């Protein structure tokens, strides 16, 4: 029997966070599945347990996966021609 808590990964992007039973899955797979629900941009960087990782990184139970988009233009006024 698989211990569910050992298979859980905490996924965070901005104000969104939740636990998912996805240990053994790549970062790219999680990003693709949660892109709409968590509003994760394709350009976001993935950090696991505080370390920058690539999209093929395989998640382990109890990992914390955070997607961070380093740049923003919050409140910018669009350039007018």
mmCIF file of the N, C-alpha and C atoms, coordinates in Angstrom:
data_MODEL
# 
_entry.id   MODEL 
# 
loop_
_atom_site.group_PDB 
_atom_site.id 
_atom_site.type_symbol 
_atom_site.label_atom_id 
_atom_site.label_alt_id 
_atom_site.label_comp_id 
_atom_site.label_asym_id 
_atom_site.label_entity_id 
_atom_site.label_seq_id 
_atom_site.pdbx_PDB_ins_code 
_atom_site.Cartn_x 
_atom_site.Cartn_y 
_atom_site.Cartn_z 
_atom_site.occupancy 
_atom_site.B_iso_or_equiv 
_atom_site.pdbx_formal_charge 
_atom_site.auth_seq_id 
_atom_site.auth_comp_id 
_atom_site.auth_asym_id 
_atom_site.auth_atom_id 
_atom_site.pdbx_PDB_model_num 
ATOM 1   N N  . UNK A 1 1  ? 0.846  -1.187 0.000   1.00 0.00 ? 1  UNK A N  1 
ATOM 2   C CA . UNK A 1 1  ? 0.000  0.000  0.000   1.00 0.00 ? 1  UNK A CA 1 
ATOM 3   C C  . UNK A 1 1  ? 0.885  1.242  0.000   1.00 0.00 ? 1  UNK A C  1 
ATOM 4   N N  . UNK A 1 2  ? 0.537  2.227  -0.842  1.00 0.00 ? 2  UNK A N  1 
ATOM 5   C CA . UNK A 1 2  ? 1.286  3.477  -0.937  1.00 0.00 ? 2  UNK A CA 1 
ATOM 6   C C  . UNK A 1 2  ? 0.791  4.436  0.130   1.00 0.00 ? 2  UNK A C  1 
ATOM 7   N N  . UNK A 1 3  ? 1.736  5.028  0.846   1.00 0.00 ? 3  UNK A N  1 
ATOM 8   C CA . UNK A 1 3  ? 1.401  6.046  1.825   1.00 0.00 ? 3  UNK A CA 1 
ATOM 9   C C  . UNK A 1 3  ? 1.145  7.347  1.071   1.00 0.00 ? 3  UNK A C  1 
ATOM 10  N N  . UNK A 1 4  ? -0.088 7.827  1.104   1.00 0.00 ? 4  UNK A N  1 
ATOM 11  C CA . UNK A 1 4  ? -0.479 9.006  0.327   1.00 0.00 ? 4  UNK A CA 1 
ATOM 12  C C  . UNK A 1 4  ? 0.369  10.214 0.694   1.00 0.00 ? 4  UNK A C  1 
ATOM 13  N N  . UNK A 1 5  ? 0.675  10.420 1.963   1.00 0.00 ? 5  UNK A N  1 
ATOM 14  C CA . UNK A 1 5  ? 1.437  11.597 2.368   1.00 0.00 ? 5  UNK A CA 1 
ATOM 15  C C  . UNK A 1 5  ? 2.841  11.586 1.780   1.00 0.00 ? 5  UNK A C  1 
ATOM 16  N N  . UNK A 1 6  ? 3.410  10.405 1.522   1.00 0.00 ? 6  UNK A N  1 
ATOM 17  C CA . UNK A 1 6  ? 4.747  10.316 0.935   1.00 0.00 ? 6  UNK A CA 1 
ATOM 18  C C  . UNK A 1 6  ? 4.710  10.582 -0.565  1.00 0.00 ? 6  UNK A C  1 
ATOM 19  N N  . UNK A 1 7  ? 3.546  10.604 -1.160  1.00 0.00 ? 7  UNK A N  1 
ATOM 20  C CA . UNK A 1 7  ? 3.385  10.838 -2.584  1.00 0.00 ? 7  UNK A CA 1 
ATOM 21  C C  . UNK A 1 7  ? 2.972  12.285 -2.872  1.00 0.00 ? 7  UNK A C  1 
ATOM 22  N N  . UNK A 1 8  ? 2.780  13.089 -1.822  1.00 0.00 ? 8  UNK A N  1 
ATOM 23  C CA . UNK A 1 8  ? 2.260  14.436 -1.977  1.00 0.00 ? 8  UNK A CA 1 
ATOM 24  C C  . UNK A 1 8  ? 3.363  15.456 -2.269  1.00 0.00 ? 8  UNK A C  1 
ATOM 25  N N  . UNK A 1 9  ? 3.039  16.397 -3.157  1.00 0.00 ? 9  UNK A N  1 
ATOM 26  C CA . UNK A 1 9  ? 3.920  17.510 -3.502  1.00 0.00 ? 9  UNK A CA 1 
ATOM 27  C C  . UNK A 1 9  ? 3.098  18.781 -3.359  1.00 0.00 ? 9  UNK A C  1 
ATOM 28  N N  . UNK A 1 10 ? 3.655  19.775 -2.686  1.00 0.00 ? 10 UNK A N  1 
ATOM 29  C CA . UNK A 1 10 ? 2.977  21.071 -2.575  1.00 0.00 ? 10 UNK A CA 1 
ATOM 30  C C  . UNK A 1 10 ? 3.374  21.899 -3.787  1.00 0.00 ? 10 UNK A C  1 
ATOM 31  N N  . UNK A 1 11 ? 2.379  22.408 -4.515  1.00 0.00 ? 11 UNK A N  1 
ATOM 32  C CA . UNK A 1 11 ? 2.615  23.221 -5.709  1.00 0.00 ? 11 UNK A CA 1 
ATOM 33  C C  . UNK A 1 11 ? 2.111  24.632 -5.423  1.00 0.00 ? 11 UNK A C  1 
ATOM 34  N N  . UNK A 1 12 ? 2.978  25.610 -5.731  1.00 0.00 ? 12 UNK A N  1 
ATOM 35  C CA . UNK A 1 12 ? 2.667  27.007 -5.443  1.00 0.00 ? 12 UNK A CA 1 
ATOM 36  C C  . UNK A 1 12 ? 2.917  27.853 -6.691  1.00 0.00 ? 12 UNK A C  1 
ATOM 37  N N  . UNK A 1 13 ? 1.994  28.753 -6.958  1.00 0.00 ? 13 UNK A N  1 
ATOM 38  C CA . UNK A 1 13 ? 2.213  29.821 -7.934  1.00 0.00 ? 13 UNK A CA 1 
ATOM 39  C C  . UNK A 1 13 ? 1.385  31.015 -7.492  1.00 0.00 ? 13 UNK A C  1 
ATOM 40  N N  . UNK A 1 14 ? 2.068  32.077 -7.095  1.00 0.00 ? 14 UNK A N  1 
ATOM 41  C CA . UNK A 1 14 ? 1.371  33.266 -6.601  1.00 0.00 ? 14 UNK A CA 1 
ATOM 42  C C  . UNK A 1 14 ? 0.514  32.923 -5.401  1.00 0.00 ? 14 UNK A C  1 
ATOM 43  N N  . UNK A 1 15 ? -0.753 33.305 -5.456  1.00 0.00 ? 15 UNK A N  1 
ATOM 44  C CA . UNK A 1 15 ? -1.680 33.041 -4.355  1.00 0.00 ? 15 UNK A CA 1 
ATOM 45  C C  . UNK A 1 15 ? -2.227 31.620 -4.387  1.00 0.00 ? 15 UNK A C  1 
ATOM 46  N N  . UNK A 1 16 ? -1.935 30.875 -5.437  1.00 0.00 ? 16 UNK A N  1 
ATOM 47  C CA . UNK A 1 16 ? -2.436 29.507 -5.574  1.00 0.00 ? 16 UNK A CA 1 
ATOM 48  C C  . UNK A 1 16 ? -1.469 28.511 -4.944  1.00 0.00 ? 16 UNK A C  1 
ATOM 49  N N  . UNK A 1 17 ? -1.986 27.624 -4.136  1.00 0.00 ? 17 UNK A N  1 
ATOM 50  C CA . UNK A 1 17 ? -1.176 26.514 -3.624  1.00 0.00 ? 17 UNK A CA 1 
ATOM 51  C C  . UNK A 1 17 ? -2.091 25.375 -3.212  1.00 0.00 ? 17 UNK A C  1 
ATOM 52  N N  . UNK A 1 18 ? -1.569 24.167 -3.389  1.00 0.00 ? 18 UNK A N  1 
ATOM 53  C CA . UNK A 1 18 ? -2.340 22.978 -3.019  1.00 0.00 ? 18 UNK A CA 1 
ATOM 54  C C  . UNK A 1 18 ? -1.392 21.790 -2.980  1.00 0.00 ? 18 UNK A C  1 
ATOM 55  N N  . UNK A 1 19 ? -1.866 20.705 -2.409  1.00 0.00 ? 19 UNK A N  1 
ATOM 56  C CA . UNK A 1 19 ? -1.113 19.453 -2.358  1.00 0.00 ? 19 UNK A CA 1 
ATOM 57  C C  . UNK A 1 19 ? -1.659 18.506 -3.414  1.00 0.00 ? 19 UNK A C  1 
ATOM 58  N N  . UNK A 1 20 ? -0.742 17.853 -4.127  1.00 0.00 ? 20 UNK A N  1 
ATOM 59  C CA . UNK A 1 20 ? -1.125 16.906 -5.162  1.00 0.00 ? 20 UNK A CA 1 
ATOM 60  C C  . UNK A 1 20 ? -0.311 15.629 -5.009  1.00 0.00 ? 20 UNK A C  1 
ATOM 61  N N  . UNK A 1 21 ? -0.919 14.480 -5.280  1.00 0.00 ? 21 UNK A N  1 
ATOM 62  C CA . UNK A 1 21 ? -0.230 13.185 -5.231  1.00 0.00 ? 21 UNK A CA 1 
ATOM 63  C C  . UNK A 1 21 ? 0.470  12.961 -6.565  1.00 0.00 ? 21 UNK A C  1 
ATOM 64  N N  . UNK A 1 22 ? 1.619  13.617 -6.755  1.00 0.00 ? 22 UNK A N  1 
ATOM 65  C CA . UNK A 1 22 ? 2.288  13.599 -8.051  1.00 0.00 ? 22 UNK A CA 1 
ATOM 66  C C  . UNK A 1 22 ? 3.775  13.248 -7.965  1.00 0.00 ? 22 UNK A C  1 
ATOM 67  N N  . UNK A 1 23 ? 4.221  12.671 -6.863  1.00 0.00 ? 23 UNK A N  1 
ATOM 68  C CA . UNK A 1 23 ? 5.626  12.269 -6.773  1.00 0.00 ? 23 UNK A CA 1 
ATOM 69  C C  . UNK A 1 23 ? 5.935  11.310 -7.917  1.00 0.00 ? 23 UNK A C  1 
ATOM 70  N N  . UNK A 1 24 ? 7.126  11.469 -8.516  1.00 0.00 ? 24 UNK A N  1 
ATOM 71  C CA . UNK A 1 24 ? 7.508  10.649 -9.655  1.00 0.00 ? 24 UNK A CA 1 
ATOM 72  C C  . UNK A 1 24 ? 7.172  11.300 -10.987 1.00 0.00 ? 24 UNK A C  1 
ATOM 73  N N  . UNK A 1 25 ? 6.548  12.472 -10.948 1.00 0.00 ? 25 UNK A N  1 
ATOM 74  C CA . UNK A 1 25 ? 6.148  13.209 -12.144 1.00 0.00 ? 25 UNK A CA 1 
ATOM 75  C C  . UNK A 1 25 ? 7.159  14.314 -12.413 1.00 0.00 ? 25 UNK A C  1 
ATOM 76  N N  . UNK A 1 26 ? 7.315  14.709 -13.678 1.00 0.00 ? 26 UNK A N  1 
ATOM 77  C CA . UNK A 1 26 ? 8.240  15.793 -14.005 1.00 0.00 ? 26 UNK A CA 1 
ATOM 78  C C  . UNK A 1 26 ? 7.589  17.154 -13.751 1.00 0.00 ? 26 UNK A C  1 
ATOM 79  N N  . UNK A 1 27 ? 8.441  18.145 -13.576 1.00 0.00 ? 27 UNK A N  1 
ATOM 80  C CA . UNK A 1 27 ? 7.984  19.520 -13.403 1.00 0.00 ? 27 UNK A CA 1 
ATOM 81  C C  . UNK A 1 27 ? 7.172  19.961 -14.622 1.00 0.00 ? 27 UNK A C  1 
ATOM 82  N N  . UNK A 1 28 ? 7.625  19.610 -15.825 1.00 0.00 ? 28 UNK A N  1 
ATOM 83  C CA . UNK A 1 28 ? 6.922  20.001 -17.057 1.00 0.00 ? 28 UNK A CA 1 
ATOM 84  C C  . UNK A 1 28 ? 5.498  19.460 -17.078 1.00 0.00 ? 28 UNK A C  1 
ATOM 85  N N  . UNK A 1 29 ? 5.311  18.239 -16.637 1.00 0.00 ? 29 UNK A N  1 
ATOM 86  C CA . UNK A 1 29 ? 3.981  17.637 -16.612 1.00 0.00 ? 29 UNK A CA 1 
ATOM 87  C C  . UNK A 1 29 ? 3.058  18.404 -15.669 1.00 0.00 ? 29 UNK A C  1 
ATOM 88  N N  . UNK A 1 30 ? 3.562  18.740 -14.503 1.00 0.00 ? 30 UNK A N  1 
ATOM 89  C CA . UNK A 1 30 ? 2.758  19.492 -13.533 1.00 0.00 ? 30 UNK A CA 1 
ATOM 90  C C  . UNK A 1 30 ? 2.427  20.875 -14.081 1.00 0.00 ? 30 UNK A C  1 
ATOM 91  N N  . UNK A 1 31 ? 3.420  21.530 -14.680 1.00 0.00 ? 31 UNK A N  1 
ATOM 92  C CA . UNK A 1 31 ? 3.186  22.858 -15.239 1.00 0.00 ? 31 UNK A CA 1 
ATOM 93  C C  . UNK A 1 31 ? 2.123  22.813 -16.329 1.00 0.00 ? 31 UNK A C  1 
ATOM 94  N N  . UNK A 1 32 ? 2.190  21.805 -17.186 1.00 0.00 ? 32 UNK A N  1 
ATOM 95  C CA . UNK A 1 32 ? 1.189  21.672 -18.250 1.00 0.00 ? 32 UNK A CA 1 
ATOM 96  C C  . UNK A 1 32 ? -0.210 21.433 -17.699 1.00 0.00 ? 32 UNK A C  1 
ATOM 97  N N  . UNK A 1 33 ? -0.319 20.573 -16.684 1.00 0.00 ? 33 UNK A N  1 
ATOM 98  C CA . UNK A 1 33 ? -1.634 20.246 -16.130 1.00 0.00 ? 33 UNK A CA 1 
ATOM 99  C C  . UNK A 1 33 ? -2.258 21.400 -15.326 1.00 0.00 ? 33 UNK A C  1 
ATOM 100 N N  . UNK A 1 34 ? -1.406 22.213 -14.697 1.00 0.00 ? 34 UNK A N  1 
ATOM 101 C CA . UNK A 1 34 ? -1.928 23.285 -13.844 1.00 0.00 ? 34 UNK A CA 1 
ATOM 102 C C  . UNK A 1 34 ? -1.833 24.672 -14.478 1.00 0.00 ? 34 UNK A C  1 
ATOM 103 N N  . UNK A 1 35 ? -1.419 24.751 -15.735 1.00 0.00 ? 35 UNK A N  1 
ATOM 104 C CA . UNK A 1 35 ? -1.216 26.045 -16.393 1.00 0.00 ? 35 UNK A CA 1 
ATOM 105 C C  . UNK A 1 35 ? -2.454 26.936 -16.307 1.00 0.00 ? 35 UNK A C  1 
ATOM 106 N N  . UNK A 1 36 ? -3.610 26.394 -16.587 1.00 0.00 ? 36 UNK A N  1 
ATOM 107 C CA . UNK A 1 36 ? -4.843 27.196 -16.547 1.00 0.00 ? 36 UNK A CA 1 
ATOM 108 C C  . UNK A 1 36 ? -5.346 27.411 -15.129 1.00 0.00 ? 36 UNK A C  1 
ATOM 109 N N  . UNK A 1 37 ? -5.418 26.357 -14.359 1.00 0.00 ? 37 UNK A N  1 
ATOM 110 C CA . UNK A 1 37 ? -5.973 26.445 -13.005 1.00 0.00 ? 37 UNK A CA 1 
ATOM 111 C C  . UNK A 1 37 ? -5.147 27.358 -12.090 1.00 0.00 ? 37 UNK A C  1 
ATOM 112 N N  . UNK A 1 38 ? -3.813 27.292 -12.230 1.00 0.00 ? 38 UNK A N  1 
ATOM 113 C CA . UNK A 1 38 ? -2.929 28.097 -11.380 1.00 0.00 ? 38 UNK A CA 1 
ATOM 114 C C  . UNK A 1 38 ? -2.396 29.319 -12.115 1.00 0.00 ? 38 UNK A C  1 
ATOM 115 N N  . UNK A 1 39 ? -2.822 29.508 -13.384 1.00 0.00 ? 39 UNK A N  1 
ATOM 116 C CA . UNK A 1 39 ? -2.378 30.648 -14.192 1.00 0.00 ? 39 UNK A CA 1 
ATOM 117 C C  . UNK A 1 39 ? -0.853 30.718 -14.270 1.00 0.00 ? 39 UNK A C  1 
ATOM 118 N N  . UNK A 1 40 ? -0.218 29.593 -14.593 1.00 0.00 ? 40 UNK A N  1 
ATOM 119 C CA . UNK A 1 40 ? 1.242  29.505 -14.653 1.00 0.00 ? 40 UNK A CA 1 
ATOM 120 C C  . UNK A 1 40 ? 1.695  29.825 -16.077 1.00 0.00 ? 40 UNK A C  1 
ATOM 121 N N  . UNK A 1 41 ? 2.458  30.913 -16.253 1.00 0.00 ? 41 UNK A N  1 
ATOM 122 C CA . UNK A 1 41 ? 2.945  31.229 -17.597 1.00 0.00 ? 41 UNK A CA 1 
ATOM 123 C C  . UNK A 1 41 ? 4.010  30.226 -18.035 1.00 0.00 ? 41 UNK A C  1 
ATOM 124 N N  . UNK A 1 42 ? 4.095  30.014 -19.326 1.00 0.00 ? 42 UNK A N  1 
ATOM 125 C CA . UNK A 1 42 ? 5.058  29.052 -19.859 1.00 0.00 ? 42 UNK A CA 1 
ATOM 126 C C  . UNK A 1 42 ? 6.495  29.480 -19.554 1.00 0.00 ? 42 UNK A C  1 
ATOM 127 N N  . UNK A 1 43 ? 6.711  30.777 -19.362 1.00 0.00 ? 43 UNK A N  1 
ATOM 128 C CA . UNK A 1 43 ? 8.043  31.305 -19.096 1.00 0.00 ? 43 UNK A CA 1 
ATOM 129 C C  . UNK A 1 43 ? 8.445  31.215 -17.619 1.00 0.00 ? 43 UNK A C  1 
ATOM 130 N N  . UNK A 1 44 ? 7.562  30.722 -16.769 1.00 0.00 ? 44 UNK A N  1 
ATOM 131 C CA . UNK A 1 44 ? 7.847  30.653 -15.336 1.00 0.00 ? 44 UNK A CA 1 
ATOM 132 C C  . UNK A 1 44 ? 9.000  29.692 -15.055 1.00 0.00 ? 44 UNK A C  1 
ATOM 133 N N  . UNK A 1 45 ? 9.796  30.042 -14.057 1.00 0.00 ? 45 UNK A N  1 
ATOM 134 C CA . UNK A 1 45 ? 10.881 29.184 -13.600 1.00 0.00 ? 45 UNK A CA 1 
ATOM 135 C C  . UNK A 1 45 ? 10.361 28.282 -12.486 1.00 0.00 ? 45 UNK A C  1 
ATOM 136 N N  . UNK A 1 46 ? 10.870 27.058 -12.435 1.00 0.00 ? 46 UNK A N  1 
ATOM 137 C CA . UNK A 1 46 ? 10.455 26.104 -11.404 1.00 0.00 ? 46 UNK A CA 1 
ATOM 138 C C  . UNK A 1 46 ? 11.537 26.010 -10.331 1.00 0.00 ? 46 UNK A C  1 
ATOM 139 N N  . UNK A 1 47 ? 11.110 26.067 -9.099  1.00 0.00 ? 47 UNK A N  1 
ATOM 140 C CA . UNK A 1 47 ? 11.997 25.926 -7.947  1.00 0.00 ? 47 UNK A CA 1 
ATOM 141 C C  . UNK A 1 47 ? 11.458 24.766 -7.111  1.00 0.00 ? 47 UNK A C  1 
ATOM 142 N N  . UNK A 1 48 ? 12.323 23.850 -6.747  1.00 0.00 ? 48 UNK A N  1 
ATOM 143 C CA . UNK A 1 48 ? 11.931 22.742 -5.876  1.00 0.00 ? 48 UNK A CA 1 
ATOM 144 C C  . UNK A 1 48 ? 12.770 22.819 -4.611  1.00 0.00 ? 48 UNK A C  1 
ATOM 145 N N  . UNK A 1 49 ? 12.088 22.934 -3.508  1.00 0.00 ? 49 UNK A N  1 
ATOM 146 C CA . UNK A 1 49 ? 12.742 23.031 -2.202  1.00 0.00 ? 49 UNK A CA 1 
ATOM 147 C C  . UNK A 1 49 ? 13.796 24.136 -2.184  1.00 0.00 ? 49 UNK A C  1 
ATOM 148 N N  . UNK A 1 50 ? 13.476 25.260 -2.845  1.00 0.00 ? 50 UNK A N  1 
ATOM 149 C CA . UNK A 1 50 ? 14.355 26.419 -2.831  1.00 0.00 ? 50 UNK A CA 1 
ATOM 150 C C  . UNK A 1 50 ? 15.477 26.413 -3.846  1.00 0.00 ? 50 UNK A C  1 
ATOM 151 N N  . UNK A 1 51 ? 15.499 25.426 -4.744  1.00 0.00 ? 51 UNK A N  1 
ATOM 152 C CA . UNK A 1 51 ? 16.553 25.340 -5.758  1.00 0.00 ? 51 UNK A CA 1 
ATOM 153 C C  . UNK A 1 51 ? 15.933 25.374 -7.151  1.00 0.00 ? 51 UNK A C  1 
ATOM 154 N N  . UNK A 1 52 ? 16.542 26.148 -8.047  1.00 0.00 ? 52 UNK A N  1 
ATOM 155 C CA . UNK A 1 52 ? 16.093 26.225 -9.424  1.00 0.00 ? 52 UNK A CA 1 
ATOM 156 C C  . UNK A 1 52 ? 16.306 24.875 -10.100 1.00 0.00 ? 52 UNK A C  1 
ATOM 157 N N  . UNK A 1 53 ? 15.272 24.364 -10.783 1.00 0.00 ? 53 UNK A N  1 
ATOM 158 C CA . UNK A 1 53 ? 15.364 23.065 -11.456 1.00 0.00 ? 53 UNK A CA 1 
ATOM 159 C C  . UNK A 1 53 ? 14.863 23.189 -12.891 1.00 0.00 ? 53 UNK A C  1 
ATOM 160 N N  . UNK A 1 54 ? 15.195 22.216 -13.707 1.00 0.00 ? 54 UNK A N  1 
ATOM 161 C CA . UNK A 1 54 ? 14.734 22.177 -15.085 1.00 0.00 ? 54 UNK A CA 1 
ATOM 162 C C  . UNK A 1 54 ? 13.390 21.481 -15.194 1.00 0.00 ? 54 UNK A C  1 
ATOM 163 N N  . UNK A 1 55 ? 12.836 21.543 -16.396 1.00 0.00 ? 55 UNK A N  1 
ATOM 164 C CA . UNK A 1 55 ? 11.491 20.993 -16.607 1.00 0.00 ? 55 UNK A CA 1 
ATOM 165 C C  . UNK A 1 55 ? 11.445 19.474 -16.532 1.00 0.00 ? 55 UNK A C  1 
ATOM 166 N N  . UNK A 1 56 ? 12.575 18.802 -16.689 1.00 0.00 ? 56 UNK A N  1 
ATOM 167 C CA . UNK A 1 56 ? 12.597 17.341 -16.622 1.00 0.00 ? 56 UNK A CA 1 
ATOM 168 C C  . UNK A 1 56 ? 12.909 16.811 -15.215 1.00 0.00 ? 56 UNK A C  1 
ATOM 169 N N  . UNK A 1 57 ? 13.000 17.719 -14.237 1.00 0.00 ? 57 UNK A N  1 
ATOM 170 C CA . UNK A 1 57 ? 13.239 17.319 -12.853 1.00 0.00 ? 57 UNK A CA 1 
ATOM 171 C C  . UNK A 1 57 ? 12.081 16.456 -12.376 1.00 0.00 ? 57 UNK A C  1 
ATOM 172 N N  . UNK A 1 58 ? 12.389 15.343 -11.732 1.00 0.00 ? 58 UNK A N  1 
ATOM 173 C CA . UNK A 1 58 ? 11.362 14.426 -11.234 1.00 0.00 ? 58 UNK A CA 1 
ATOM 174 C C  . UNK A 1 58 ? 11.110 14.715 -9.759  1.00 0.00 ? 58 UNK A C  1 
ATOM 175 N N  . UNK A 1 59 ? 9.861  14.950 -9.445  1.00 0.00 ? 59 UNK A N  1 
ATOM 176 C CA . UNK A 1 59 ? 9.459  15.315 -8.086  1.00 0.00 ? 59 UNK A CA 1 
ATOM 177 C C  . UNK A 1 59 ? 9.418  14.106 -7.159  1.00 0.00 ? 59 UNK A C  1 
ATOM 178 N N  . UNK A 1 60 ? 9.757  14.350 -5.907  1.00 0.00 ? 60 UNK A N  1 
ATOM 179 C CA . UNK A 1 60 ? 9.698  13.326 -4.854  1.00 0.00 ? 60 UNK A CA 1 
ATOM 180 C C  . UNK A 1 60 ? 8.623  13.721 -3.849  1.00 0.00 ? 60 UNK A C  1 
ATOM 181 N N  . UNK A 1 61 ? 8.184  12.761 -3.069  1.00 0.00 ? 61 UNK A N  1 
ATOM 182 C CA . UNK A 1 61 ? 7.204  13.040 -2.028  1.00 0.00 ? 61 UNK A CA 1 
ATOM 183 C C  . UNK A 1 61 ? 7.725  14.077 -1.060  1.00 0.00 ? 61 UNK A C  1 
ATOM 184 N N  . UNK A 1 62 ? 6.853  14.946 -0.591  1.00 0.00 ? 62 UNK A N  1 
ATOM 185 C CA . UNK A 1 62 ? 7.144  16.024 0.346   1.00 0.00 ? 62 UNK A CA 1 
ATOM 186 C C  . UNK A 1 62 ? 7.935  17.176 -0.263  1.00 0.00 ? 62 UNK A C  1 
ATOM 187 N N  . UNK A 1 63 ? 8.137  17.184 -1.593  1.00 0.00 ? 63 UNK A N  1 
ATOM 188 C CA . UNK A 1 63 ? 8.775  18.320 -2.254  1.00 0.00 ? 63 UNK A CA 1 
ATOM 189 C C  . UNK A 1 63 ? 7.827  19.509 -2.247  1.00 0.00 ? 63 UNK A C  1 
ATOM 190 N N  . UNK A 1 64 ? 8.413  20.694 -2.365  1.00 0.00 ? 64 UNK A N  1 
ATOM 191 C CA . UNK A 1 64 ? 7.637  21.921 -2.558  1.00 0.00 ? 64 UNK A CA 1 
ATOM 192 C C  . UNK A 1 64 ? 8.065  22.485 -3.898  1.00 0.00 ? 64 UNK A C  1 
ATOM 193 N N  . UNK A 1 65 ? 7.142  22.516 -4.845  1.00 0.00 ? 65 UNK A N  1 
ATOM 194 C CA . UNK A 1 65 ? 7.375  23.018 -6.191  1.00 0.00 ? 65 UNK A CA 1 
ATOM 195 C C  . UNK A 1 65 ? 6.738  24.397 -6.300  1.00 0.00 ? 65 UNK A C  1 
ATOM 196 N N  . UNK A 1 66 ? 7.556  25.381 -6.641  1.00 0.00 ? 66 UNK A N  1 
ATOM 197 C CA . UNK A 1 66 ? 7.045  26.741 -6.774  1.00 0.00 ? 66 UNK A CA 1 
ATOM 198 C C  . UNK A 1 66 ? 7.391  27.272 -8.159  1.00 0.00 ? 66 UNK A C  1 
ATOM 199 N N  . UNK A 1 67 ? 6.398  27.822 -8.831  1.00 0.00 ? 67 UNK A N  1 
ATOM 200 C CA . UNK A 1 67 ? 6.605  28.444 -10.133 1.00 0.00 ? 67 UNK A CA 1 
ATOM 201 C C  . UNK A 1 67 ? 6.689  29.947 -9.929  1.00 0.00 ? 67 UNK A C  1 
ATOM 202 N N  . UNK A 1 68 ? 7.775  30.523 -10.458 1.00 0.00 ? 68 UNK A N  1 
ATOM 203 C CA . UNK A 1 68 ? 8.010  31.957 -10.276 1.00 0.00 ? 68 UNK A CA 1 
ATOM 204 C C  . UNK A 1 68 ? 8.236  32.600 -11.637 1.00 0.00 ? 68 UNK A C  1 
ATOM 205 N N  . UNK A 1 69 ? 7.496  33.659 -11.884 1.00 0.00 ? 69 UNK A N  1 
ATOM 206 C CA . UNK A 1 69 ? 7.674  34.455 -13.096 1.00 0.00 ? 69 UNK A CA 1 
ATOM 207 C C  . UNK A 1 69 ? 8.413  35.713 -12.647 1.00 0.00 ? 69 UNK A C  1 
ATOM 208 N N  . UNK A 1 70 ? 9.688  35.865 -13.037 1.00 0.00 ? 70 UNK A N  1 
ATOM 209 C CA . UNK A 1 70 ? 10.532 36.903 -12.450 1.00 0.00 ? 70 UNK A CA 1 
ATOM 210 C C  . UNK A 1 70 ? 10.223 38.332 -12.860 1.00 0.00 ? 70 UNK A C  1 
ATOM 211 N N  . UNK A 1 71 ? 9.567  38.535 -13.983 1.00 0.00 ? 71 UNK A N  1 
ATOM 212 C CA . UNK A 1 71 ? 9.327  39.894 -14.448 1.00 0.00 ? 71 UNK A CA 1 
ATOM 213 C C  . UNK A 1 71 ? 7.846  40.171 -14.558 1.00 0.00 ? 71 UNK A C  1 
ATOM 214 N N  . UNK A 1 72 ? 7.514  41.399 -14.335 1.00 0.00 ? 72 UNK A N  1 
ATOM 215 C CA . UNK A 1 72 ? 6.130  41.786 -14.492 1.00 0.00 ? 72 UNK A CA 1 
ATOM 216 C C  . UNK A 1 72 ? 6.034  43.251 -14.854 1.00 0.00 ? 72 UNK A C  1 
ATOM 217 N N  . UNK A 1 73 ? 4.906  43.629 -15.351 1.00 0.00 ? 73 UNK A N  1 
ATOM 218 C CA . UNK A 1 73 ? 4.683  45.018 -15.711 1.00 0.00 ? 73 UNK A CA 1 
ATOM 219 C C  . UNK A 1 73 ? 3.344  45.410 -15.108 1.00 0.00 ? 73 UNK A C  1 
ATOM 220 N N  . UNK A 1 74 ? 3.240  45.230 -13.809 1.00 0.00 ? 74 UNK A N  1 
ATOM 221 C CA . UNK A 1 74 ? 1.994  45.475 -13.113 1.00 0.00 ? 74 UNK A CA 1 
ATOM 222 C C  . UNK A 1 74 ? 1.592  46.951 -13.215 1.00 0.00 ? 74 UNK A C  1 
ATOM 223 N N  . UNK A 1 75 ? 0.399  47.183 -13.669 1.00 0.00 ? 75 UNK A N  1 
ATOM 224 C CA . UNK A 1 75 ? -0.122 48.533 -13.746 1.00 0.00 ? 75 UNK A CA 1 
ATOM 225 C C  . UNK A 1 75 ? 0.469  49.379 -14.852 1.00 0.00 ? 75 UNK A C  1 
ATOM 226 N N  . UNK A 1 76 ? 1.162  48.750 -15.777 1.00 0.00 ? 76 UNK A N  1 
ATOM 227 C CA . UNK A 1 76 ? 1.767  49.509 -16.870 1.00 0.00 ? 76 UNK A CA 1 
ATOM 228 C C  . UNK A 1 76 ? 0.697  50.040 -17.810 1.00 0.00 ? 76 UNK A C  1 
ATOM 229 N N  . UNK A 1 77 ? 0.959  51.172 -18.348 1.00 0.00 ? 77 UNK A N  1 
ATOM 230 C CA . UNK A 1 77 ? 0.045  51.757 -19.328 1.00 0.00 ? 77 UNK A CA 1 
ATOM 231 C C  . UNK A 1 77 ? 0.535  51.367 -20.706 1.00 0.00 ? 77 UNK A C  1 
ATOM 232 N N  . UNK A 1 78 ? -0.342 50.784 -21.528 1.00 0.00 ? 78 UNK A N  1 
ATOM 233 C CA . UNK A 1 78 ? 0.079  50.367 -22.866 1.00 0.00 ? 78 UNK A CA 1 
ATOM 234 C C  . UNK A 1 78 ? 0.586  51.542 -23.691 1.00 0.00 ? 78 UNK A C  1 
ATOM 235 N N  . UNK A 1 79 ? 1.623  51.281 -24.482 1.00 0.00 ? 79 UNK A N  1 
ATOM 236 C CA . UNK A 1 79 ? 2.190  52.307 -25.349 1.00 0.00 ? 79 UNK A CA 1 
ATOM 237 C C  . UNK A 1 79 ? 1.200  52.617 -26.457 1.00 0.00 ? 79 UNK A C  1 
ATOM 238 N N  . UNK A 1 80 ? 0.960  53.881 -26.681 1.00 0.00 ? 80 UNK A N  1 
ATOM 239 C CA . UNK A 1 80 ? 0.029  54.288 -27.726 1.00 0.00 ? 80 UNK A CA 1 
ATOM 240 C C  . UNK A 1 80 ? 0.795  54.824 -28.917 1.00 0.00 ? 80 UNK A C  1 
ATOM 241 N N  . UNK A 1 81 ? 0.353  54.474 -30.105 1.00 0.00 ? 81 UNK A N  1 
ATOM 242 C CA . UNK A 1 81 ? 1.017  54.936 -31.344 1.00 0.00 ? 81 UNK A CA 1 
ATOM 243 C C  . UNK A 1 81 ? 0.521  56.276 -31.781 1.00 0.00 ? 81 UNK A C  1 
# 
